[in-house]
Amino acid sequence: MTDLDHVVREGDSEWIAVSLSPTQAREILLRNTSPNLLVMCRGYNDEDDQFTELVCEEDQDLDFDDLVSYPEFQLWFRFDAERSNEGDKL
């Protein structure tokens, strides 16, 4: 089960961040085709305090089980406030 962590603001976009297990991160990365979903990894490229987007073509062979190098994974959902408000009217 995943936990809702927080809302991330990146440029003009807002993202809802959800914690993932390494297995969930790998499976979503391999199957995701949506630009509104990002698999993110903390610790990638020695950036211990920041999250980096994983890209299937480049990162499919990442050792997801190496929790020392890659201690945390998240799924970021793009939050579109304008579209969300329209949906509430339906």
DRENZA-414812 format. One line per 4 residues: number of its first residue (from 1); their letters; for each residue x, y, z of N, C-alpha, C. Coordinates in pm, 1 decimal, decimal comma, padded with zeros to 6 digits. Layout:
N
NUM> a> X/Y/Z/X/Y/Z/X/Y/Z  ...;
END
This chain:
90
1> mtdl> 00084,8/-00118,4/00000,0/00000,0/00000,0/00000,0/00088,9/00124,0/00000,0  00046,4/00226,2/-00069,3/00126,3/00347,3/-00080,7/00068,5/00456,5/00007,8  00150,5/00557,0/00036,8/00109,6/00669,7/00118,6/00118,4/00796,4/00036,1  00017,0/00882,0/00050,4/00021,4/01013,3/-00012,8/00119,9/01097,9/00065,4;
5> dhvv> 00221,4/01148,5/-00000,3/00324,8/01223,6/00068,9/00297,7/01374,0/00068,5  00282,0/01431,0/-00048,4/00269,6/01575,5/-00054,4/00246,4/01620,3/-00198,4  00227,3/01750,2/-00213,2/00217,1/01810,3/-00345,2/00350,9/01875,9/-00375,8  00403,2/01848,3/-00494,2/00530,9/01902,7/-00538,0/00503,6/02007,2/-00644,7;
9> regd> 00566,3/02122,3/-00633,4/00553,8/02225,3/-00735,7/00682,2/02227,0/-00816,7  00667,4/02205,9/-00946,7/00781,9/02200,1/-01037,9/00748,0/02288,9/-01156,4  00809,7/02407,1/-01164,1/00775,3/02501,4/-01270,5/00630,6/02546,4/-01254,8  00552,3/02536,6/-01362,7/00411,7/02575,0/-01359,0/00320,3/02459,3/-01321,8;
13> sewi> 00375,2/02343,6/-01297,0/00294,6/02224,9/-01269,3/00294,4/02191,4/-01121,5  00185,3/02127,3/-01080,8/00176,7/02072,0/-00946,4/00161,6/01921,5/-00959,8  00232,0/01849,1/-00876,1/00233,4/01704,2/-00880,5/00197,4/01649,5/-00743,7  00116,5/01545,9/-00738,8/00088,8/01474,2/-00615,5/00189,0/01359,5/-00608,6;
17> avsl> 00262,9/01352,1/-00500,3/00367,8/01251,2/-00485,1/00318,4/01138,5/-00395,5  00338,0/01014,6/-00441,6/00298,0/00895,1/-00368,2/00420,6/00804,1/-00356,1  00447,0/00755,5/-00235,2/00560,0/00665,0/-00214,1/00536,9/00531,6/-00282,9  00646,2/00474,7/-00335,8/00640,4/00345,5/-00403,8/00745,8/00251,8/-00346,8;
21> sptq> 00717,2/00123,1/-00351,9/00820,2/00023,6/-00323,8/00908,1/00013,1/-00449,0  01027,9/-00042,7/-00436,3/01112,3/-00061,2/-00555,1/01043,1/-00144,6/-00663,7  00969,6/-00247,4/-00624,0/00898,8/-00331,1/-00722,6/00792,2/-00251,0/-00794,9  00715,5/-00172,2/-00721,0/00612,8/-00088,3/-00784,1/00676,6/00011,4/-00880,3;
25> arei> 00786,8/00072,9/-00838,4/00854,3/00171,1/-00923,6/00899,5/00107,8/-01054,0  00959,4/-00010,9/-01047,4/01007,1/-00079,7/-01168,2/00891,0/-00112,3/-01261,4  00784,3/-00169,0/-01207,3/00670,1/-00209,3/-01290,4/00601,3/-00089,8/-01355,8  00584,2/00017,2/-01281,4/00520,9/00136,8/-01338,7/00610,7/00199,1/-01444,3;
29> llrn> 00740,5/00205,7/-01417,4/00835,0/00262,3/-01514,9/00828,1/00186,7/-01647,5  00820,4/00055,3/-01642,1/00819,4/-00025,6/-01764,2/00688,9/-00015,4/-01842,3  00577,8/00020,5/-01773,7/00447,2/00021,1/-01839,4/00388,6/00160,5/-01863,8  00446,3/00261,7/-01804,5/00389,8/00395,9/-01812,5/00407,2/00457,2/-01951,5;
33> tspn> 00299,0/00508,2/-02006,4/00304,7/00580,5/-02133,4/00249,7/00722,8/-02119,4  00211,2/00761,5/-01999,8/00149,1/00891,7/-01977,9/00251,0/00997,4/-01935,3  00245,3/01114,9/-01997,1/00333,2/01224,0/-01952,6/00286,8/01283,9/-01819,9  00168,5/01242,7/-01772,8/00116,2/01293,9/-01646,7/00155,5/01208,6/-01527,2;
37> llvm> 00232,6/01102,8/-01549,8/00283,4/01016,7/-01443,6/00435,0/01008,6/-01456,0  00503,9/01036,0/-01347,7/00649,4/01028,0/-01347,3/00694,1/00936,0/-01234,6  00786,2/00844,8/-01263,6/00850,4/00765,3/-01160,1/00977,2/00840,3/-01121,5  00987,3/00871,9/-00992,2/01097,6/00952,8/-00942,7/01181,1/00872,2/-00843,5;
41> crgy> 01310,3/00903,5/-00837,7/01402,9/00831,3/-00750,3/01488,1/00932,0/-00673,2  01497,5/00912,8/-00542,0/01588,0/00994,6/-00461,7/01722,3/00921,9/-00454,8  01830,4/00997,2/-00468,4/01963,9/00939,5/-00462,1/02027,0/00913,2/-00597,2  01949,6/00927,2/-00704,3/02000,5/00902,9/-00839,6/02104,0/01010,3/-00873,3;
45> nded> 02212,8/00972,4/-00936,6/02321,2/01064,3/-00973,8/02379,2/01135,9/-00852,1  02383,9/01064,9/-00737,9/02442,1/01118,3/-00614,6/02371,1/01242,3/-00562,0  02246,6/01262,8/-00599,3/02168,8/01373,8/-00545,1/02081,4/01318,0/-00433,6  02139,5/01307,2/-00313,9/02074,8/01238,7/-00202,9/01948,0/01306,2/-00152,7;
49> dqft> 01935,8/01436,5/-00170,4/01821,3/01506,6/-00115,2/01718,8/01547,6/-00221,6  01742,0/01512,8/-00346,1/01651,1/01551,6/-00453,7/01601,0/01428,8/-00528,3  01484,4/01445,6/-00590,9/01428,1/01339,2/-00673,8/01460,6/01365,8/-00819,9  01489,2/01257,8/-00892,2/01520,5/01263,5/-01034,5/01421,7/01174,0/-01108,3;
53> elvc> 01371,6/01222,2/-01222,0/01279,9/01142,1/-01303,4/01354,3/01024,4/-01366,0  01293,4/00907,1/-01357,0/01347,7/00790,0/-01425,4/01282,7/00778,7/-01562,5  01361,3/00740,2/-01662,1/01314,6/00725,6/-01799,8/01336,4/00580,6/-01840,1  01232,7/00515,5/-01888,8/01237,4/00372,0/-01916,9/01355,3/00334,7/-02006,6;
57> eedq> 01376,0/00406,1/-02115,3/01481,0/00371,0/-02210,3/01619,5/00376,2/-02147,0  01637,2/00462,2/-02048,1/01768,5/00479,8/-01986,1/01783,0/00404,6/-01854,3  01672,6/00382,7/-01783,2/01680,6/00334,8/-01645,5/01617,0/00199,0/-01620,8  01576,5/00128,7/-01725,3/01508,8/00000,6/-01705,1/01598,3/-00104,2/-01638,6;
61> dldf> 01729,0/-00089,1/-01647,2/01821,1/-00184,7/-01585,1/01874,8/-00136,9/-01449,9  01817,4/-00030,4/-01397,2/01856,7/00021,0/-01266,4/01836,1/-00087,3/-01160,6  01925,8/-00096,0/-01064,4/01912,1/-00193,0/-00956,4/01815,9/-00136,0/-00851,7  01687,1/-00157,5/-00874,7/01582,9/-00102,6/-00788,3/01592,2/-00155,6/-00645,9;
65> ddlv> 01655,5/-00269,3/-00627,0/01666,2/-00328,8/-00494,1/01786,1/-00277,7/-00414,7  01867,4/-00190,5/-00473,8/01981,6/-00131,0/-00404,4/01932,8/-00009,8/-00324,7  01883,6/-00036,4/-00203,8/01825,0/00069,6/-00122,4/01928,2/00163,7/-00061,8  02055,8/00126,9/-00069,4/02160,6/00217,6/-00023,1/02179,2/00329,4/-00126,0;
69> sype> 02187,8/00293,0/-00252,7/02205,9/00391,8/-00359,6/02076,6/00463,0/-00395,9  01964,8/00389,4/-00389,4/01834,9/00442,9/-00430,4/01734,4/00419,2/-00317,0  01738,2/00504,7/-00213,3/01660,5/00477,7/-00092,2/01510,9/00505,6/-00101,2  01467,8/00576,8/-00204,4/01326,0/00613,8/-00206,6/01277,7/00634,1/-00350,2;
73> fqlw> 01157,3/00582,6/-00376,0/01091,2/00600,5/-00505,7/00955,2/00663,9/-00483,5  00913,6/00745,3/-00579,0/00780,9/00806,8/-00574,7/00718,7/00805,1/-00713,2  00586,5/00807,0/-00714,4/00510,7/00827,8/-00837,0/00451,4/00966,6/-00826,6  00478,5/01049,6/-00927,1/00423,0/01184,6/-00929,7/00310,7/01188,4/-01032,3;
77> frfd> 00191,4/01233,3/-00986,7/00074,9/01252,9/-01072,3/00061,0/01401,4/-01097,8  00050,4/01441,0/-01226,3/00029,9/01583,0/-01256,5/-00109,1/01623,1/-01209,8  -00115,0/01728,9/-01131,1/-00241,0/01780,1/-01078,8/-00278,8/01902,7/-01159,1  -00389,9/01895,0/-01230,2/-00438,9/02005,9/-01312,2/-00560,1/02064,9/-01241,4;
81> aers> -00538,9/02171,6/-01165,7/-00645,2/02228,9/-01083,8/-00764,0/02274,6/-01167,6  -00737,3/02330,2/-01284,8/-00845,7/02379,5/-01369,4/-00935,8/02264,7/-01414,5  -00877,1/02157,5/-01461,5/-00954,0/02043,5/-01508,4/-01024,0/01973,8/-01389,9  -00958,3/01969,9/-01275,5/-01015,5/01909,6/-01157,3/-01143,2/01981,6/-01115,2;
85> negd> -01139,2/02115,1/-01121,4/-01258,2/02193,6/-01084,1/-01372,8/02169,0/-01180,4  -01343,5/02152,9/-01308,8/-01447,8/02123,2/-01406,5/-01511,5/01988,3/-01378,0  -01431,4/01891,4/-01337,4/-01482,7/01758,7/-01306,3/-01578,0/01760,4/-01189,1  -01556,2/01853,6/-01095,4/-01645,1/01861,8/-00979,0/-01785,7/01905,8/-01017,7;
89> kl> -01799,1/01972,0/-01133,0/-01930,6/02022,3/-01176,9/-02015,4/01912,7/-01240,9  -01953,2/01802,0/-01282,0/-02028,4/01697,1/-01351,3/-02121,2/01622,8/-01260,1;
END
